[in-house]
Amino acid sequence: MRLFHKIFLCFVAIFSITFQVAGYFLINYTYGNAISQEKKFAFQDFQYNRYILQSILYSNPEFFEENEADFSDVSRNFTVPVAVYGTDGKYIFSNMSTLPEEPDFDEGEDDRISFQIYEKDGEHYIFVCDYVSQGENSMYLITQTDISSVINVQKSTIAYFQKIYMAILCISFLLVFLLTKLITASLNKVAKATRRIAGGEYSERISTKGKDEISELASDFNEMAQQVEDKIGELSNVAKQKEDFAANFAHELKTPLTSVIGYADMLYQRNLPREEVKSAAGYILKEGMRLEALSLKLMDLFVLDKQDFILEKMSVREMFENLEQGIEPVCRKYGAALHMEIGEGMIRVDYDLFKTMILNLADNALKADCKDIWIEGKQGKNTYQIRIKDNGKGIPPEELGRITEAFYMVDKSRSRKQHGAGIGMALVSKIVEIHRAKLEIESDGKAGTVISVTFRLQEDYGNE
């Protein structure tokens, strides 16, 4: 059964039962009050007629024992129909049209008043019975009060209530239907949106209004849909990066291997002059070195994903004093000047990874045909920032987002000539991630590049 039908039927059932129960108690309450009032009046009539009976007995104690007593004259004295019975339950006198079948006689004088409601031939009566004593005479007096009008009013009220109930029930069907439709409309929107998302429309959203639970559900659904869309986009990017990685890796292997195989075959098949042999061997050596650099960097990249590193607190200035000895000779080789200004500071690092990161950044700057490299270190309030700046060719702004992808090269021809494979910045990015630092790359594609690595100081994310 659908939720719409469940809510609709529940509303109708609850309304019907509630209205019927409320009507039942209301009508019974009204009827009870009316009967109590009639009993009060009946009791008043009984008291008055008891006085009349006692007066008759007082004036003529033998009246009801006389065989020729004129009961017709006596009956005119009573204000309501009455019946008189002896203490033995024997009938003596009555001017009632209907007598009770089993009068409730109570032996003795104990002030107990008996009330009986009796129905016959569609008429309803209240009989009031009590023990009456006057002098030496004792008997039972029963008075009759017609309450048919009260019963008829009750029946009319019940019939009228049922008409009102049916009319209101018909109207409530329509109102409950519309209300249920309104309540489930938002749920239907969520269900339809869910099906569309399941069909691949990850940008699907639900317009939310109000602050009720349905609106909160729609808002949570939108947030979930956004997370799903972001995750799908992330997975798509990862899949694309893997495809690009495989394609680039195959391409990077194909070109040098083809050349190596070609020159090796030429050396094997032909007798060449020494100069040509030397040239072919040199080319094979150069391509072999590039393949070696590629394999080593790929190995480093894979190792970084598998290994846990212990970060130790070290002086930045001392680390760069050691690194400067390895960076300066490379700068001289490329004809670039090194400018280093490192402020005091302690950061948590793995020294070998830190060294690899700095050397890769310096190597990338030198391969960009720069004339100067500036390496600066400065401590802030809660951070220590290392900036590496060059005045080389720079990186086009539109390519900054992809610079850390494996095998991505801004200038592929220049990178291959310098034995580059596009792995260096991917390694740098992974090392920065291991150190829980922040990597920023700035360049306008014309006046060099500035790379900043910011380390946090307060967070204890390594071992002492």
ZAMI-621535 format. One line per 10 residues: number of its first residue (from 1); their letters; for each residue x, y, z of C-alpha. Coordinates in Angstrom, 1 decimal, decimal comma, always signed. Each point is the difference from the previous one (the first is absolute). Layout:
N
NUM> A> X/Y/Z  ...
REM end
This chain:
464
1> MRLFHKIFLC> +0,0/+0,0/+0,0  +1,3/+3,4/-0,9  +0,8/+2,6/+2,6  -2,8/+2,3/-1,4  -2,6/-2,7/+0,6  +1,3/-0,8/+3,5  -0,1/+3,7/+1,0  -3,4/+0,5/-1,6  -1,6/-3,1/+1,6  +1,6/+0,8/+3,4
11> FVAIFSITFQ> -1,3/+3,6/+0,0  -3,5/-1,2/-1,0  -0,1/-2,8/+2,6  +1,3/+2,3/+2,8  -2,5/+2,7/-0,9  -2,9/-2,4/-0,3  +0,7/-1,8/+3,3  +0,7/+3,3/+1,8  -3,1/+1,6/-1,2  -2,2/-3,0/+0,8
21> VAGYFLINYT> +1,5/-0,4/+3,5  -0,4/+3,7/+0,7  -3,6/-0,1/-1,2  -0,7/-3,1/+2,0  +1,2/+1,6/+3,3  -1,6/+3,3/-0,8  -3,4/-1,5/-0,7  +0,2/-2,3/+3,0  +1,0/+2,9/+2,2  -2,9/+2,0/-1,2
31> YGNAISQEKK> -2,4/-3,0/+0,4  +1,3/-0,7/+3,5  -0,6/+3,6/+1,1  -3,5/-0,1/-1,4  -0,8/-3,2/+1,8  +1,4/+1,3/+3,2  -2,2/+3,1/-0,3  -3,0/-2,2/-0,7  +0,8/-2,1/+3,0  +0,1/+3,1/+2,1
41> FAFQDFQYNR> -3,5/+1,1/-1,3  -1,3/-3,5/+0,5  +1,2/+0,0/+3,6  -1,7/+3,3/+0,6  -3,2/-1,4/-1,4  +0,4/-3,1/+2,2  +0,5/+2,1/+3,1  -3,1/+2,0/-0,7  -2,1/-3,0/-0,7  +1,4/-1,8/+3,1
51> YILQSILYSN> -1,3/+2,9/+2,0  -3,4/-0,3/-1,7  -0,1/-3,8/+0,8  +0,9/+0,6/+3,6  -2,8/+2,7/+0,3  -2,5/-2,6/-1,3  +1,2/-2,6/+2,5  +0,0/+2,6/+2,8  -3,6/+1,0/-0,7  -1,3/-3,5/-0,6
61> PEFFEENEAD> +2,4/-2,8/+1,2  -2,3/-2,7/-1,3  -0,6/+1,5/-3,4  +2,0/-2,5/-2,1  -1,5/-2,9/+2,0  -3,6/+0,9/-0,7  -1,5/-2,1/-2,7  -2,1/+2,7/-1,4  +2,6/+2,8/+0,0  -0,3/+2,5/-2,8
71> FSDVSRNFTV> +3,5/+0,0/-1,5  -1,1/+2,2/-2,9  -0,4/+3,0/+2,3  +3,3/-0,7/+1,7  +1,9/-0,3/-3,3  -0,9/+3,6/-0,8  +2,0/+1,1/+3,0  +3,3/-1,3/-1,4  +1,9/+2,3/-2,4  +1,6/-2,9/-1,9
81> PVAVYGTDGK> -1,0/-3,6/-0,6  +0,6/-2,1/+3,1  -0,3/-3,6/+1,2  -0,4/-1,3/+3,5  +1,1/-3,4/+1,2  -0,2/-1,7/+3,4  +3,0/-0,9/+2,0  -0,5/-3,5/-1,2  +0,3/+1,1/-3,6  -3,7/-0,3/-0,7
91> YIFSNMSTLP> -1,5/+2,4/-2,5  -2,5/+2,5/+1,7  -0,6/+3,0/-2,3  +1,4/+1,6/-3,2  -1,0/+2,6/-2,5  +3,1/-0,7/-2,3  -0,4/-1,0/-3,6  +3,0/-2,3/+0,4  +1,1/-1,8/+3,1  +3,6/-1,1/+0,6
101> EEPDFDEGED> +0,4/-3,7/-0,5  +2,1/-0,5/+3,1  -0,3/+2,9/+2,5  +3,2/+0,5/+2,1  -1,4/-0,4/+3,5  +2,4/+0,5/+2,9  -1,1/-1,5/+3,3  +0,2/+2,4/+2,9  +0,3/+3,6/+0,3  +3,6/+1,0/-0,9
111> DRISFQIYEK> -0,5/+3,2/-2,1  +1,1/-1,8/-3,1  -1,7/+1,4/-3,2  -0,2/-2,4/-2,9  +0,1/+1,3/-3,6  -0,8/-2,2/-3,0  +0,0/+1,0/-3,7  -2,5/-2,0/-1,9  -1,0/-0,2/-3,7  -3,2/-1,3/-1,5
121> DGEHYIFVCD> -1,5/+0,4/-3,4  +2,5/+2,8/-0,9  -0,7/+1,9/+3,2  +2,5/+0,6/+2,8  -0,7/+0,6/+3,7  +1,8/+0,5/+3,2  -1,6/-1,9/+2,9  +0,8/+1,2/+3,5  -0,7/-2,4/+2,8  +0,3/+0,4/+3,8
131> YVSQGENSMY> -1,4/-1,3/+3,2  -2,7/+2,2/+1,5  -1,2/-0,2/+3,6  -2,9/+2,0/+1,7  -1,1/-1,1/+3,4  -0,7/-3,7/+0,0  -0,2/-0,1/-3,8  +3,0/-0,9/-2,1  +0,2/-0,5/-3,8  +2,0/+0,7/-3,1
141> LITQTDISSV> -0,5/+3,0/-2,2  +1,1/+0,0/-3,6  -0,2/+3,2/-2,2  +0,3/+0,1/-3,8  +1,7/+2,8/-2,0  +0,0/+0,0/-3,7  +3,5/+0,6/-1,5  -0,7/-1,0/-3,6  +0,8/+3,6/-1,1  +3,5/-0,4/+1,4
151> INVQKSTIAY> +0,6/-3,3/-1,7  -1,4/+1,4/-3,3  +2,3/+3,0/+0,3  +2,9/-2,4/+0,5  -1,0/-2,0/-3,1  -0,4/+3,2/-2,0  +3,4/+1,2/+1,2  +1,7/-3,3/-1,0  -1,7/+0,2/-3,4  +1,0/+3,6/-0,5
161> FQKIYMAILC> +3,5/-0,7/+1,1  +0,3/-2,9/-2,5  -1,1/+2,4/-2,8  +2,6/+2,5/+1,1  +2,6/-2,7/+0,3  -0,6/-1,3/-3,5  +0,1/+3,6/-1,4  +3,2/+0,9/+1,8  +1,5/-3,4/-0,9  -0,6/+0,6/-3,7
171> ISFLLVFLLT> +1,5/+3,5/+0,3  +2,9/-1,4/+2,0  +0,8/-2,6/-2,7  +0,7/+2,9/-2,4  +2,0/+2,0/+2,6  +2,0/-3,0/+1,1  +0,7/-0,9/-3,6  +1,3/+3,4/-0,8  +2,0/+0,2/+3,2  +1,5/-3,4/-0,6
181> KLITASLNKV> +0,8/+1,0/-3,6  +1,7/+3,1/+1,3  +2,0/-1,9/+2,6  +1,2/-2,7/-2,4  +0,7/+2,4/-2,9  +3,4/+0,9/+1,4  +0,8/-3,7/+0,6  -1,0/-0,7/-3,6  +2,4/+2,7/-1,1  +2,8/-1,6/+2,0
191> AKATRRIAGG> -0,9/-3,5/-1,5  +0,0/+1,4/-3,5  +3,3/+1,8/+0,6  +1,5/-3,2/+1,4  -1,0/-1,9/-3,1  +1,5/+2,7/-2,3  +3,2/-0,1/+2,0  +0,0/-3,8/-0,2  -0,3/+0,5/-3,8  +3,1/+2,2/-0,1
201> EYSERISTKG> -1,4/+3,5/+0,4  +2,3/+0,9/+2,9  -0,7/+3,7/-0,2  -3,7/-0,6/+1,0  -1,1/+2,1/+3,0  -3,3/+0,7/+1,9  -1,2/+3,5/+0,7  -0,6/+0,4/+3,7  -2,5/+2,2/+1,8  -1,0/+0,3/+3,6
211> KDEISELASD> +1,6/-1,5/+3,1  -1,9/-3,2/+0,6  +1,3/-3,5/+0,0  -0,7/-0,5/-3,8  +2,0/+3,2/-0,8  +2,8/-1,3/+2,2  -0,1/-3,4/-1,8  +0,2/+1,9/-3,4  +2,9/+2,1/+1,3  +1,8/-3,2/+1,2
221> FNEMAQQVED> -0,7/-1,6/-3,3  +1,5/+2,9/-1,9  +3,1/-0,2/+2,2  +0,2/-3,7/-0,7  -0,5/+0,5/-3,7  +2,8/+2,6/+0,0  +2,3/-2,4/+1,8  -0,9/-2,7/-2,5  +0,7/+2,4/-2,9  +3,3/+1,1/+1,5
231> KIGELSNVAK> +1,0/-3,6/+0,6  -1,0/-1,1/-3,5  +2,0/+3,0/-1,4  +2,9/-1,0/+2,2  -0,1/-3,6/-1,1  -0,3/+1,1/-3,6  +3,1/+2,2/+0,4  +1,8/-2,9/+1,6  -1,0/-2,3/-2,8  +1,1/+2,6/-2,6
241> QKEDFAANFA> +3,3/+0,5/+1,8  +0,6/-3,7/+0,1  -0,7/-0,2/-3,7  +2,3/+2,9/-0,7  +2,6/-1,5/+2,2  -0,1/-3,3/-1,9  +0,0/+1,8/-3,4  +2,8/+2,3/+1,0  +2,0/-2,8/+1,5  -0,3/-2,1/-3,2
251> HELKTPLTSV> +0,9/+3,1/-2,0  +3,0/+0,8/+2,1  +1,3/-3,6/-0,4  -0,8/-0,3/-3,7  +2,1/+2,8/-1,3  +3,3/-0,8/+1,7  -0,4/-3,7/-0,4  -0,7/+0,4/-3,7  +3,2/+2,1/-0,3  +2,1/-2,4/+2,1
261> IGYADMLYQR> -1,2/-3,0/-1,9  +0,6/+1,8/-3,4  +3,5/+1,1/+0,9  +0,9/-3,4/+1,6  -1,3/-1,8/-3,1  +2,1/+2,3/-2,2  +3,1/-0,7/+2,1  -0,7/-3,7/-0,1  -0,8/-0,3/-3,8  +2,6/+2,4/-1,5
271> NLPREEVKSA> +3,6/+0,8/+0,3  +0,1/+3,7/+0,7  +2,9/+2,4/+0,3  +1,1/+0,7/+3,5  -1,6/+3,5/+0,1  -3,4/-1,4/-1,0  +0,3/-2,8/+2,5  +0,9/+2,5/+2,7  -2,9/+2,3/-1,0  -2,5/-3,0/+0,1
281> AGYILKEGMR> +1,4/-1,2/+3,3  -0,3/+3,5/+1,4  -3,7/+0,2/-1,0  -0,6/-3,4/+1,5  +1,7/+1,2/+3,2  -2,1/+3,2/+0,1  -3,3/-1,8/-0,5  +1,1/-2,7/+2,5  +0,7/+2,7/+2,6  -3,4/+1,5/-0,6
291> LEALSLKLMD> -1,7/-3,4/+0,5  +2,0/-0,5/+3,1  -1,1/+3,4/+1,4  -3,5/-0,9/-0,9  +0,0/-3,4/+1,7  +1,7/+1,4/+3,2  -2,5/+2,8/+0,3  -2,9/-2,3/-0,6  +1,4/-2,3/+2,7  +0,2/+2,9/+2,4
301> LFVLDKQDFI> -3,6/+1,0/-0,8  -1,3/-3,5/+0,7  +2,1/-0,3/+3,2  -1,5/+3,2/+1,4  -3,5/-1,5/-0,2  +1,0/-3,2/+1,9  +2,4/+1,2/+2,7  -0,6/+1,7/+3,4  +2,5/+2,7/+0,8  +1,2/+1,3/+3,3
311> LEKMSVREMF> +0,1/+3,8/+0,1  +2,7/+1,5/+2,3  +0,4/+3,6/+1,1  +3,0/+1,5/-1,8  +1,6/+3,4/-0,5  -0,9/+1,4/-3,5  +3,2/+2,0/-0,1  +2,2/-3,0/+0,7  -1,8/-2,1/-2,7  +0,5/+2,7/-2,6
321> ENLEQGIEPV> +3,7/+0,3/+0,9  +0,4/-3,6/-1,0  -2,3/+0,3/-3,0  +1,9/+3,0/-1,3  +3,0/-2,2/-0,7  -2,0/-2,0/-2,4  -2,0/+2,8/-1,7  +2,9/+2,4/-0,8  +1,9/-2,3/-2,3  -3,2/-0,7/-2,0
331> CRKYGAALHM> -0,6/+3,8/-0,2  +3,5/+0,5/-1,3  -0,6/-2,7/-2,6  -3,0/+1,8/-1,4  +1,6/+3,5/+0,4  -2,5/+1,2/+2,7  +0,7/+1,9/+3,2  -1,3/-1,3/+3,3  -1,3/+2,5/+2,6  -0,9/-1,6/+3,3
341> EIGEGMIRVD> -1,4/+1,7/+3,1  -1,3/-2,4/+2,7  -1,3/+1,3/+3,3  +0,1/-2,0/+3,3  -2,7/-2,5/+0,5  -0,8/-3,6/+1,0  -2,3/-2,2/-2,0  -0,9/-3,7/+0,0  +1,4/-1,8/-3,1  +1,4/-3,2/-1,4
351> YDLFKTMILN> +3,4/+1,4/-1,1  +0,4/-2,3/-3,1  -3,5/+0,9/-1,2  +0,6/+3,7/+0,7  +3,3/-0,1/-1,9  -1,7/-1,7/-3,0  -2,8/+2,6/+0,0  +2,5/+3,0/+0,0  +2,3/-1,5/-2,6  -3,0/-0,7/-2,3
361> LADNALKADC> -1,2/+3,5/+0,3  +3,4/+1,4/-0,6  +0,5/-2,3/-3,0  -3,3/+1,1/-1,5  +1,0/+3,6/+0,4  +3,3/-0,6/-1,7  -1,6/-1,8/-2,9  -2,2/+3,0/-0,6  +3,1/+1,9/-1,3  +0,2/+2,3/+3,0
371> KDIWIEGKQG> +3,0/+2,2/+0,8  -0,7/+0,3/+3,8  -1,6/-2,1/+2,7  -1,2/+1,4/+3,3  -0,6/-2,3/+2,9  -1,5/+1,7/+3,1  -1,2/-1,3/+3,3  -2,0/+2,0/+2,4  -1,8/-0,9/+3,3  -3,5/+1,5/+0,6
381> KNTYQIRIKD> -2,3/-0,2/+3,0  -1,0/-3,7/-0,3  +1,7/-0,9/-3,3  +3,4/-0,2/-1,8  +0,0/+0,8/-3,7  +2,6/-0,9/-2,5  -0,1/+1,8/-3,4  +1,9/-1,0/-3,1  +0,0/+2,7/-2,7  +1,6/+0,1/-3,4
391> NGKGIPPEEL> +0,0/+2,4/-3,0  -0,4/-2,7/-2,6  -2,6/-0,5/-2,7  -2,8/-0,6/+2,5  -3,2/-2,1/-0,2  -3,1/+1,1/-1,9  -2,8/+0,8/+2,5  -2,4/-2,5/-1,6  +2,4/-2,8/+0,6  +0,7/+0,6/+3,7
401> GRITEAFYMV> -2,8/-2,4/+1,1  +1,7/-2,9/-1,8  +3,6/+0,6/+0,8  +0,0/-2,6/+2,8  -1,4/-2,8/-2,2  +2,4/-2,9/-0,8  +1,6/+0,3/-3,5  -1,4/+3,5/-0,5  +2,6/+2,3/-1,6  -0,5/+3,6/-1,0
411> DKSRSRKQHG> +2,7/-0,2/-2,7  +0,3/-3,6/-1,0  +2,8/+0,4/-2,6  +2,2/+1,9/+2,5  -0,8/-2,4/+2,8  +1,0/-3,0/-2,1  +3,3/+1,6/-1,1  +0,8/+0,5/+3,7  -1,0/-3,6/+0,9  -3,2/+1,2/+1,6
421> AGIGMALVSK> -3,0/-2,3/+0,4  -2,6/+2,2/+1,6  +0,1/-1,8/+3,4  +1,9/+2,6/+2,1  -3,0/+2,2/+0,9  -2,1/-3,1/+0,7  +2,7/-1,1/+2,5  +0,1/+3,5/+1,5  -3,8/+0,0/+0,5  +0,0/-3,4/+1,7
431> IVEIHRAKLE> +2,9/+1,0/+2,3  -1,9/+3,2/+1,0  -3,1/-2,1/+0,7  +2,0/-2,4/+2,3  +1,3/+3,0/+1,9  -3,6/+1,4/+0,2  +1,3/+3,2/-1,4  -1,5/+2,3/-2,7  +1,3/+0,4/-3,5  -0,7/+3,2/-2,1
441> IESDGKAGTV> +1,2/+0,7/-3,5  -0,1/+3,5/-1,5  +1,0/+1,0/-3,5  -1,3/+2,2/-2,8  +1,8/-2,1/-2,7  +2,5/+2,8/-0,8  +2,1/+1,2/+3,0  +0,9/-3,2/+1,8  -1,7/-2,1/+2,7  -0,4/+0,2/+3,7
451> ISVTFRLQED> -0,6/-3,2/+2,0  -0,9/+0,2/+3,7  +0,0/-2,9/+2,5  -1,6/+0,9/+3,3  +0,5/-2,2/+3,1  -2,1/+0,2/+3,1  +1,8/+0,4/+3,3  -2,5/-0,5/+2,8  -1,5/-3,3/-1,0  +1,9/-3,0/+1,4
461> YGNE> -0,4/-2,3/-3,0  +3,3/-1,9/+0,3  +2,1/-1,8/+2,6  +2,7/+1,7/+2,0
REM end
